Amino acid sequence: MDLRVIGNKEFNGKEIKVIEGGFGKNCRVLTDRQISEIHDMEAYEVRKSMNRLIEKNRLKVDVDYIDLKSISKVFTDEEKVQFGYNNNVWSKSSNVFILSERGYSKLIKSMDDDLSWEIHDKLIDEYFLRGEL
């Protein structure tokens, strides 16, 4: 799987990594950890919401999300850190998700609060639409 950090971007007063790959060349993605930071929530809550949507067949694997722990690629410690995970978090988590723009939009729909929708609009405009780094 070709997944790489291409830079950093200021978003809502936070520095986030710009990650591309997984769903195709030059496709930007968000990790469950990034979503938790952006939305000021715990990562396990994001994963819990993701798993609920997966169980209801609302999210499609390889289209909306990829569980990095379920693929055959072995990630190095350096790669894990690049994507925002340490070995402790990685080993204790059942899932480590990346989401496409489509998957992120579906996750926001399930959150359904004003702040989430505001952040969603801003993220689509400033992150996924290939804004400057």
Backbone as JSON Lines, residues from 0, in Angstrom:
{"i":0,"aa":"M","n":[0.85,-1.18,0.0],"ca":[0.0,0.0,0.0],"c":[0.89,1.23,0.0]}
{"i":1,"aa":"D","n":[0.59,2.1,-0.93],"ca":[1.34,3.35,-1.04],"c":[0.64,4.42,-0.22]}
{"i":2,"aa":"L","n":[1.19,4.71,0.93],"ca":[0.63,5.7,1.84],"c":[1.79,6.56,2.31]}
{"i":3,"aa":"R","n":[1.66,7.89,2.15],"ca":[2.79,8.74,2.5],"c":[2.34,10.1,3.03]}
{"i":4,"aa":"V","n":[3.15,10.64,3.91],"ca":[2.94,11.99,4.41],"c":[3.63,12.93,3.44]}
{"i":5,"aa":"I","n":[2.87,13.9,2.92],"ca":[3.46,14.82,1.93],"c":[3.72,16.21,2.51]}
{"i":6,"aa":"G","n":[3.35,16.42,3.76],"ca":[3.59,17.71,4.38],"c":[2.69,17.91,5.58]}
{"i":7,"aa":"N","n":[2.65,19.14,6.05],"ca":[1.8,19.52,7.17],"c":[0.94,20.69,6.74]}
{"i":8,"aa":"K","n":[-0.19,20.84,7.43],"ca":[-1.12,21.92,7.13],"c":[-1.72,22.43,8.43]}
{"i":9,"aa":"E","n":[-1.84,23.74,8.52],"ca":[-2.52,24.37,9.64],"c":[-4.02,24.24,9.4]}
{"i":10,"aa":"F","n":[-4.74,23.69,10.37],"ca":[-6.18,23.56,10.25],"c":[-6.83,23.78,11.61]}
{"i":11,"aa":"N","n":[-7.69,24.78,11.69],"ca":[-8.4,25.09,12.94],"c":[-7.46,25.25,14.13]}
{"i":12,"aa":"G","n":[-6.33,25.88,13.9],"ca":[-5.38,26.11,14.97],"c":[-4.54,24.9,15.33]}
{"i":13,"aa":"K","n":[-4.62,23.85,14.54],"ca":[-3.84,22.63,14.8],"c":[-3.01,22.3,13.57]}
{"i":14,"aa":"E","n":[-1.87,21.73,13.81],"ca":[-1.01,21.29,12.73],"c":[-1.35,19.83,12.43]}
{"i":15,"aa":"I","n":[-1.83,19.56,11.2],"ca":[-2.14,18.19,10.83],"c":[-1.26,17.75,9.67]}
{"i":16,"aa":"K","n":[-1.0,16.47,9.61],"ca":[-0.21,15.91,8.51],"c":[-1.12,15.72,7.31]}
{"i":17,"aa":"V","n":[-0.58,15.99,6.15],"ca":[-1.3,15.73,4.91],"c":[-0.82,14.38,4.41]}
{"i":18,"aa":"I","n":[-1.76,13.43,4.34],"ca":[-1.43,12.05,3.98],"c":[-2.16,11.71,2.69]}
{"i":19,"aa":"E","n":[-1.44,11.09,1.77],"ca":[-2.02,10.67,0.5],"c":[-1.78,9.18,0.29]}
{"i":20,"aa":"G","n":[-2.67,8.58,-0.48],"ca":[-2.52,7.18,-0.87],"c":[-3.63,6.31,-0.33]}
{"i":21,"aa":"G","n":[-3.44,5.02,-0.49],"ca":[-4.41,4.07,0.02],"c":[-5.58,3.84,-0.91]}
{"i":22,"aa":"F","n":[-6.2,4.91,-1.38],"ca":[-7.38,4.81,-2.23],"c":[-7.06,5.19,-3.67]}
{"i":23,"aa":"G","n":[-5.81,5.42,-3.95],"ca":[-5.4,5.81,-5.28],"c":[-4.35,6.9,-5.21]}
{"i":24,"aa":"K","n":[-3.69,7.1,-6.32],"ca":[-2.62,8.09,-6.38],"c":[-3.18,9.49,-6.09]}
{"i":25,"aa":"N","n":[-2.52,10.2,-5.24],"ca":[-2.85,11.59,-4.89],"c":[-4.18,11.76,-4.17]}
{"i":26,"aa":"C","n":[-4.76,10.69,-3.64],"ca":[-5.99,10.81,-2.86],"c":[-5.62,11.09,-1.41]}
{"i":27,"aa":"R","n":[-6.12,12.17,-0.89],"ca":[-5.85,12.51,0.5],"c":[-6.73,11.68,1.42]}
{"i":28,"aa":"V","n":[-6.16,11.33,2.55],"ca":[-6.88,10.53,3.54],"c":[-6.73,11.17,4.91]}
{"i":29,"aa":"L","n":[-7.58,10.72,5.82],"ca":[-7.46,11.08,7.23],"c":[-7.38,9.81,8.04]}
{"i":30,"aa":"T","n":[-6.55,9.81,9.08],"ca":[-6.51,8.68,9.99],"c":[-7.55,8.89,11.09]}
{"i":31,"aa":"D","n":[-7.89,7.81,11.77],"ca":[-8.83,7.95,12.89],"c":[-8.25,8.87,13.97]}
{"i":32,"aa":"R","n":[-6.93,8.85,14.13],"ca":[-6.28,9.74,15.11],"c":[-6.41,11.2,14.7]}
{"i":33,"aa":"Q","n":[-6.22,11.49,13.43],"ca":[-6.38,12.87,12.96],"c":[-7.8,13.36,13.19]}
{"i":34,"aa":"I","n":[-8.77,12.52,12.88],"ca":[-10.17,12.89,13.07],"c":[-10.44,13.17,14.54]}
{"i":35,"aa":"S","n":[-9.89,12.34,15.41],"ca":[-10.1,12.56,16.85],"c":[-9.49,13.89,17.3]}
{"i":36,"aa":"E","n":[-8.33,14.24,16.78],"ca":[-7.69,15.51,17.13],"c":[-8.49,16.69,16.59]}
{"i":37,"aa":"I","n":[-8.9,16.61,15.34],"ca":[-9.63,17.7,14.7],"c":[-10.96,17.95,15.4]}
{"i":38,"aa":"H","n":[-11.62,16.88,15.81],"ca":[-12.95,16.99,16.42],"c":[-12.92,16.99,17.95]}
{"i":39,"aa":"D","n":[-11.72,17.04,18.53],"ca":[-11.56,17.06,19.99],"c":[-12.33,15.92,20.66]}
{"i":40,"aa":"M","n":[-12.07,14.71,20.19],"ca":[-12.68,13.54,20.8],"c":[-11.64,12.44,20.92]}
{"i":41,"aa":"E","n":[-11.92,11.44,21.68],"ca":[-10.99,10.33,21.86],"c":[-10.97,9.46,20.6]}
{"i":42,"aa":"A","n":[-9.8,8.95,20.26],"ca":[-9.67,8.11,19.07],"c":[-10.54,6.86,19.17]}
{"i":43,"aa":"Y","n":[-10.66,6.29,20.38],"ca":[-11.49,5.09,20.52],"c":[-12.95,5.39,20.2]}
{"i":44,"aa":"E","n":[-13.4,6.63,20.42],"ca":[-14.78,7.0,20.08],"c":[-14.95,7.05,18.55]}
{"i":45,"aa":"V","n":[-13.93,7.54,17.86],"ca":[-13.98,7.56,16.39],"c":[-14.03,6.12,15.89]}
{"i":46,"aa":"R","n":[-13.17,5.26,16.42],"ca":[-13.16,3.85,15.99],"c":[-14.48,3.16,16.31]}
{"i":47,"aa":"K","n":[-15.04,3.48,17.46],"ca":[-16.33,2.91,17.85],"c":[-17.42,3.31,16.83]}
{"i":48,"aa":"S","n":[-17.44,4.57,16.45],"ca":[-18.4,5.04,15.44],"c":[-18.15,4.37,14.1]}
{"i":49,"aa":"M","n":[-16.88,4.24,13.74],"ca":[-16.52,3.56,12.5],"c":[-17.03,2.12,12.5]}
{"i":50,"aa":"N","n":[-16.75,1.41,13.57],"ca":[-17.17,0.0,13.64],"c":[-18.69,-0.13,13.59]}
{"i":51,"aa":"R","n":[-19.4,0.79,14.22],"ca":[-20.87,0.76,14.16],"c":[-21.34,0.93,12.71]}
{"i":52,"aa":"L","n":[-20.74,1.87,11.98],"ca":[-21.11,2.09,10.58],"c":[-20.73,0.9,9.71]}
{"i":53,"aa":"I","n":[-19.61,0.28,10.0],"ca":[-19.18,-0.91,9.25],"c":[-20.16,-2.05,9.48]}
{"i":54,"aa":"E","n":[-20.55,-2.26,10.73],"ca":[-21.52,-3.33,11.06],"c":[-22.85,-3.12,10.35]}
{"i":55,"aa":"K","n":[-23.24,-1.87,10.15],"ca":[-24.5,-1.55,9.47],"c":[-24.33,-1.48,7.95]}
{"i":56,"aa":"N","n":[-23.15,-1.84,7.47],"ca":[-22.83,-1.8,6.03],"c":[-22.98,-0.4,5.43]}
{"i":57,"aa":"R","n":[-22.69,0.62,6.23],"ca":[-22.75,2.0,5.75],"c":[-21.43,2.43,5.12]}
{"i":58,"aa":"L","n":[-20.35,1.77,5.51],"ca":[-19.02,2.08,4.97],"c":[-18.51,0.9,4.17]}
{"i":59,"aa":"K","n":[-17.89,1.2,3.03],"ca":[-17.36,0.15,2.17],"c":[-15.84,0.1,2.28]}
{"i":60,"aa":"V","n":[-15.34,-1.09,2.55],"ca":[-13.89,-1.27,2.63],"c":[-13.26,-0.97,1.27]}
{"i":61,"aa":"D","n":[-12.11,-0.38,1.29],"ca":[-11.33,0.01,0.11],"c":[-11.96,1.13,-0.71]}
{"i":62,"aa":"V","n":[-13.1,1.63,-0.28],"ca":[-13.74,2.78,-0.92],"c":[-13.86,3.91,0.09]}
{"i":63,"aa":"D","n":[-14.42,3.59,1.26],"ca":[-14.62,4.58,2.33],"c":[-13.53,4.5,3.39]}
{"i":64,"aa":"Y","n":[-13.05,3.29,3.66],"ca":[-12.07,3.11,4.72],"c":[-11.16,1.92,4.41]}
{"i":65,"aa":"I","n":[-10.03,1.94,5.08],"ca":[-9.1,0.8,5.1],"c":[-8.66,0.64,6.54]}
{"i":66,"aa":"D","n":[-8.71,-0.58,7.03],"ca":[-8.17,-0.89,8.35],"c":[-6.72,-1.31,8.15]}
{"i":67,"aa":"L","n":[-5.8,-0.44,8.53],"ca":[-4.38,-0.71,8.3],"c":[-3.9,-1.97,9.02]}
{"i":68,"aa":"K","n":[-4.59,-2.35,10.09],"ca":[-4.18,-3.55,10.82],"c":[-4.67,-4.83,10.14]}
{"i":69,"aa":"S","n":[-5.56,-4.71,9.17],"ca":[-6.09,-5.91,8.52],"c":[-5.41,-6.22,7.19]}
{"i":70,"aa":"I","n":[-4.53,-5.34,6.74],"ca":[-3.85,-5.59,5.46],"c":[-2.52,-6.29,5.71]}
{"i":71,"aa":"S","n":[-1.99,-6.86,4.66],"ca":[-0.78,-7.68,4.81],"c":[0.5,-6.86,4.97]}
{"i":72,"aa":"K","n":[0.47,-5.58,4.61],"ca":[1.68,-4.76,4.73],"c":[2.07,-4.62,6.2]}
{"i":73,"aa":"V","n":[3.34,-4.77,6.45],"ca":[3.87,-4.56,7.79],"c":[4.41,-3.13,7.85]}
{"i":74,"aa":"F","n":[3.87,-2.34,8.77],"ca":[4.31,-0.95,8.9],"c":[5.48,-0.89,9.87]}
{"i":75,"aa":"T","n":[6.49,-0.13,9.48],"ca":[7.64,0.06,10.35],"c":[7.25,1.0,11.49]}
{"i":76,"aa":"D","n":[8.07,1.0,12.54],"ca":[7.83,1.92,13.65],"c":[7.84,3.37,13.15]}
{"i":77,"aa":"E","n":[8.73,3.66,12.23],"ca":[8.84,5.02,11.68],"c":[7.56,5.4,10.94]}
{"i":78,"aa":"E","n":[7.02,4.48,10.16],"ca":[5.77,4.76,9.44],"c":[4.62,4.98,10.42]}
{"i":79,"aa":"K","n":[4.55,4.17,11.45],"ca":[3.49,4.33,12.45],"c":[3.55,5.71,13.07]}
{"i":80,"aa":"V","n":[4.74,6.16,13.42],"ca":[4.91,7.48,14.03],"c":[4.54,8.57,13.03]}
{"i":81,"aa":"Q","n":[4.93,8.4,11.77],"ca":[4.57,9.38,10.74],"c":[3.07,9.57,10.66]}
{"i":82,"aa":"F","n":[2.3,8.49,10.82],"ca":[0.84,8.55,10.72],"c":[0.18,8.89,12.04]}
{"i":83,"aa":"G","n":[0.99,9.14,13.09],"ca":[0.46,9.61,14.36],"c":[0.25,8.55,15.43]}
{"i":84,"aa":"Y","n":[0.86,7.4,15.28],"ca":[0.67,6.3,16.22],"c":[2.01,5.91,16.85]}
{"i":85,"aa":"N","n":[1.98,5.55,18.12],"ca":[3.16,4.94,18.72],"c":[2.89,3.43,18.82]}
{"i":86,"aa":"N","n":[3.9,2.67,19.14],"ca":[3.73,1.21,19.19],"c":[2.69,0.78,20.2]}
{"i":87,"aa":"N","n":[2.61,1.48,21.32],"ca":[1.64,1.13,22.35],"c":[0.21,1.28,21.83]}
{"i":88,"aa":"V","n":[-0.09,2.42,21.23],"ca":[-1.43,2.66,20.68],"c":[-1.72,1.67,19.56]}
{"i":89,"aa":"W","n":[-0.75,1.47,18.68],"ca":[-0.92,0.57,17.54],"c":[-1.23,-0.85,18.03]}
{"i":90,"aa":"S","n":[-0.47,-1.33,19.0],"ca":[-0.64,-2.72,19.44],"c":[-1.93,-2.92,20.25]}
{"i":91,"aa":"K","n":[-2.39,-1.89,20.96],"ca":[-3.59,-2.02,21.79],"c":[-4.88,-1.8,21.01]}
{"i":92,"aa":"S","n":[-4.8,-1.2,19.84],"ca":[-5.99,-0.91,19.05],"c":[-6.35,-2.11,18.18]}
{"i":93,"aa":"S","n":[-7.62,-2.47,18.19],"ca":[-8.09,-3.55,17.32],"c":[-8.06,-3.12,15.86]}
{"i":94,"aa":"N","n":[-8.33,-1.85,15.63],"ca":[-8.37,-1.29,14.28],"c":[-7.57,0.0,14.24]}
{"i":95,"aa":"V","n":[-7.0,0.26,13.08],"ca":[-6.36,1.54,12.8],"c":[-6.88,1.93,11.42]}
{"i":96,"aa":"F","n":[-7.78,2.9,11.39],"ca":[-8.48,3.25,10.16],"c":[-7.89,4.46,9.46]}
{"i":97,"aa":"I","n":[-7.92,4.4,8.12],"ca":[-7.78,5.6,7.3],"c":[-9.08,5.73,6.54]}
{"i":98,"aa":"L","n":[-9.48,6.97,6.29],"ca":[-10.74,7.24,5.59],"c":[-10.5,8.09,4.37]}
{"i":99,"aa":"S","n":[-11.22,7.77,3.32],"ca":[-11.23,8.61,2.13],"c":[-12.13,9.82,2.42]}
{"i":100,"aa":"E","n":[-12.17,10.75,1.52],"ca":[-13.07,11.89,1.67],"c":[-14.51,11.4,1.81]}
{"i":101,"aa":"R","n":[-14.88,10.43,1.0],"ca":[-16.23,9.85,1.05],"c":[-16.5,9.21,2.4]}
{"i":102,"aa":"G","n":[-15.54,8.45,2.91],"ca":[-15.7,7.81,4.21],"c":[-15.81,8.81,5.34]}
{"i":103,"aa":"Y","n":[-14.99,9.86,5.27],"ca":[-15.05,10.91,6.28],"c":[-16.42,11.58,6.27]}
{"i":104,"aa":"S","n":[-16.95,11.85,5.08],"ca":[-18.26,12.48,4.97],"c":[-19.35,11.61,5.59]}
{"i":105,"aa":"K","n":[-19.26,10.3,5.4],"ca":[-20.24,9.39,6.0],"c":[-20.12,9.36,7.52]}
{"i":106,"aa":"L","n":[-18.9,9.41,8.01],"ca":[-18.69,9.43,9.46],"c":[-19.29,10.69,10.07]}
{"i":107,"aa":"I","n":[-19.1,11.83,9.42],"ca":[-19.64,13.09,9.92],"c":[-21.16,13.05,9.95]}
{"i":108,"aa":"K","n":[-21.74,12.44,8.95],"ca":[-23.2,12.31,8.93],"c":[-23.71,11.62,10.19]}
{"i":109,"aa":"S","n":[-22.96,10.63,10.66],"ca":[-23.39,9.92,11.87],"c":[-23.16,10.74,13.13]}
{"i":110,"aa":"M","n":[-22.22,11.69,13.1],"ca":[-21.97,12.55,14.27],"c":[-23.09,13.56,14.45]}
{"i":111,"aa":"D","n":[-23.52,14.17,13.35],"ca":[-24.69,15.03,13.29],"c":[-24.8,16.1,14.38]}
{"i":112,"aa":"D","n":[-23.71,16.8,14.64],"ca":[-23.79,17.98,15.51],"c":[-23.24,19.17,14.74]}
{"i":113,"aa":"D","n":[-23.61,20.35,15.15],"ca":[-23.26,21.56,14.41],"c":[-21.76,21.73,14.22]}
{"i":114,"aa":"L","n":[-20.98,21.48,15.28],"ca":[-19.53,21.63,15.18],"c":[-18.95,20.66,14.16]}
{"i":115,"aa":"S","n":[-19.41,19.42,14.17],"ca":[-18.89,18.43,13.21],"c":[-19.17,18.84,11.78]}
{"i":116,"aa":"W","n":[-20.35,19.36,11.52],"ca":[-20.68,19.79,10.16],"c":[-19.85,21.01,9.76]}
{"i":117,"aa":"E","n":[-19.6,21.91,10.69],"ca":[-18.77,23.08,10.42],"c":[-17.34,22.65,10.08]}
{"i":118,"aa":"I","n":[-16.8,21.75,10.88],"ca":[-15.45,21.24,10.63],"c":[-15.42,20.49,9.31]}
{"i":119,"aa":"H","n":[-16.44,19.71,9.03],"ca":[-16.53,18.95,7.78],"c":[-16.42,19.89,6.57]}
{"i":120,"aa":"D","n":[-17.22,20.94,6.54],"ca":[-17.19,21.86,5.41],"c":[-15.81,22.48,5.24]}
{"i":121,"aa":"K","n":[-15.22,22.88,6.34],"ca":[-13.9,23.52,6.3],"c":[-12.83,22.52,5.83]}
{"i":122,"aa":"L","n":[-12.91,21.28,6.31],"ca":[-11.93,20.27,5.92],"c":[-12.04,19.93,4.44]}
{"i":123,"aa":"I","n":[-13.25,19.81,3.94],"ca":[-13.42,19.53,2.51],"c":[-12.81,20.66,1.69]}
{"i":124,"aa":"D","n":[-13.08,21.89,2.08],"ca":[-12.57,23.04,1.34],"c":[-11.05,23.2,1.45]}
{"i":125,"aa":"E","n":[-10.51,22.97,2.63],"ca":[-9.1,23.29,2.87],"c":[-8.15,22.1,2.82]}
{"i":126,"aa":"Y","n":[-8.64,20.89,2.94],"ca":[-7.76,19.71,2.99],"c":[-7.95,18.83,1.76]}
{"i":127,"aa":"F","n":[-9.16,18.36,1.54],"ca":[-9.39,17.42,0.46],"c":[-9.35,18.08,-0.91]}
{"i":128,"aa":"L","n":[-9.71,19.34,-1.01],"ca":[-9.7,20.01,-2.31],"c":[-8.31,20.49,-2.7]}
{"i":129,"aa":"R","n":[-7.32,19.79,-2.16],"ca":[-5.92,20.0,-2.55],"c":[-5.45,21.42,-2.29]}
{"i":130,"aa":"G","n":[-5.85,21.96,-1.15],"ca":[-5.38,23.29,-0.76],"c":[-3.88,23.3,-0.58]}
{"i":131,"aa":"E","n":[-3.34,24.46,-0.45],"ca":[-1.89,24.6,-0.27],"c":[-1.45,23.93,1.02]}
{"i":132,"aa":"L","n":[-0.2,23.51,1.04],"ca":[0.37,22.91,2.25],"c":[0.85,23.99,3.16]}
